[in-house]
Amino acid sequence: MLGERRPEQYEFFAGSLRDLIPDDHVLAKVSRVLDLSWLADDVADLYCADNGRPGIAPETAVRLMLAGFLLGIVHDRKLMRDAAVNVAIRWFCGFSITERLPDHSSLTRIRQRWGEQRFRRIFERTVEACVTAKIAKGEVVHIDASLIRADVSWEALATRWVDKVGAENPAEEAERNTKKTGKYKKICTTDPEATMATSGRNQRLEPAYKQHTAVCDEAGVIIDVEITTGEINEGNELISTVDRIEATIGTHIKIVTADAGYAYAKVYGQLERRDTSAVIPPKREPIRSPVPMRRFRYDAKHDILKCPRGKKLKAGRRIKHGRFFTSRAKDCRRCNLARLCLSGGRTNKAVVLGDDYPALLRARRRREQWSERDKALYTRHRWRVEGIHAEAKIQHGLARAVRRGLSNMKIQAYLTAAAINLKRLAAFIAALLCRLVADILNGPGRGPNNCSYTVVV
């Protein structure tokens, strides 16, 4: 018999909205581990206690934002449209089924009022919760950087002459831009804080920000995240990342893994002084001369550099991260390698040695003798931290900036990282509950298939 659709349905619903939400829904799982009871006191100084209209409760606002990132809804307008018809979002944020939702612009004003540091504290709280649950230890850390496309169009790009850029920027920045771009550089008129960058030589430059991410090896928890402009070199950010991690979790990092983009002498040297092992493959030495740098021998104990013919090069003036070493003209004049070794018009050899050049040499020797554990850790690095970048971009909308400006980009990154950490924590709690149930049903320490395990509390 063919059924008929009634034109209008009126139902009286009595009960909790939670009854309508499956237990395995991501918002239901995250709600079990999310604690924002501290937030109201933290932002109380930004609100007037006895004047004005009541605003959105701080916990409600953050839950709305987190619900969007957990479900991959990063735009405020779309989030509020979905929240109007999505029972799970209403329940997660504390709204009844008939309650009117706030306007999307309220979330924008809250972000502007609170500032990036308060959102960073929300992220750090998730890290502390994971450390307390012992799914993040910080002993082995994987660090990597990824570009995030800025929220600008190609029509917003403009070319400025370096003279104009130099007149509007500090001297050091103007000098750096001149060296990188020659006579001109491209800038974005709608988001000047986004800079041109690319992740490969065969790919075009795009206006972008760069996210520097540190992931704990234990369970893939993000323990630090920072956003810079796209042109910042990731090697300059590694040590500050390590400092923030140790300050947050209070644990000394034993091993740091990273790709060859971090393989600088200063990085190896600073990690050595911190007694932190670096599983970072050194770059191959660029050969720009018939007599490459590897044929020069450096004696760190006596601070002596010798050329392939055994002649000493004298330490000279300092530069930003190293020193010049120069040979004597009479030594080069008598050398049969001078025709190959010296540049045109020069009478002596000049090379630059980084301050931590010995550490780079030790890293190259160690790379040839990596243990099986080192190889395994570097393999884990590839899918641990690079997998986090893929998860954030595919599932949580971090492939492109939602709003413009460095501060807004940081807030987006902090909330994305917090959402991922909450998923990790919720999964751990769910697994722990399953084990406790198995203990009750099958006896302590025995799983449903009579397999033994250890419950970590």
Beta strands, then each sheet from edge to edge (+ up, - down):
strand 1: 140-149
strand 2: 157-161
strand 3: 184-188
strand 4: 195-197
strand 5: 206-216
strand 6: 222-229
strand 7: 255-257
strand 8: 277-279
strand 9: 297-299
strand 10: 304-306
strand 11: 312-319
strand 12: 322-326
strand 13: 350-354
sheet 1: 4+ 5- 1+ 7+ 8+
sheet 2: 2+ 3-
sheet 3: 4+ 5- 6+
sheet 4: 9+ 10- 11+ 12- 13+
end
